[in-house]
Amino acid sequence: MNNCHKPCTITGARPEVFRQFQYLTSPEAVYPDEVINGHRAFIARRRALRPSQEYRTPTDEEWAEFVGHFERRKVAVGDCGRSYDTPCIHEHSCLRCPLLRPDPAARPRLEQIRDNLIARIAESESHRWYGEAEGLKVSLAGAHAKLAQMDQITAGRSNAVQLGIPSFTDTAGRTTTDTTTPPNTRNQS
C-alpha cells in the first residue's frame, strides 16, 4: 500500500456552497490512503452485517410515513423533539416534556394556556378536587418553565456578539518599531 495522500472535502458539499464564505477554493483536508481505505473497509464490513433489504429504495408509503413523522411533531406551542418512530412517553403532556422546544411566536397561545390552568386550579380547589388541582399545578409549573425558555430563546436571538475588526498586528501576532525619524521632526541647524 503506497503512502500518497488524497484530498477529501471536509463536508462533501459542492464547492459553490463555500463561495458564500469567501473561500477561493473549497476547504479540503488531506488524509493518508490507509485512513481512507481503512474507513471504506469498515463501512463494507458493517454493510455486510446488515440485512440487504435495509438498503433498498423506500416505497412511497414508507417515505410519506417518515416525512409525516416530522409534520406531526409540530404542536400548539412549538416542536416536539422526540426521535423518529418513538411514542410520546408523556402522553402528550407537552408542557411537562423536556423535549418540547417552544416557539417564541406562540407565546400568546402559551400565556392563554397558563391563564386557563390557573382558572382550572381555582375551580378544582373550590370543588375540593385536590388530585386534579395537583396535576394541574404540575402543568402550570411546566408552562412557567416553557415561558422562561421562550424568554431565553428570544434573548439569545437578539444578543449580537460584537467580534470587532481584527487589525494586522492582531492577525500577524507581532509589531515592528520604526527607528527612523520622520522628516518634519529633524533637528535643523
Buried (B, 14 or more C-beta within 10 A) or exposed (E): EEEEEEEEBEEEEEEEEBEEEEEEEBEEEEBBEEEEEEEEEEEEEEEEEEEEEEEEEEEEEEEEEEEEBEEEBEBEBBBBEBEEEEEEEBEEBBBBBEBBBBBBEBBEBBBEBBEBBBEBBEEBBEEEBEEBBEBBBEBBEBBBBBBEBBEEBEEEEEEEEEEEEEEEEEEEEEEEEEEEEEEEEEEEE
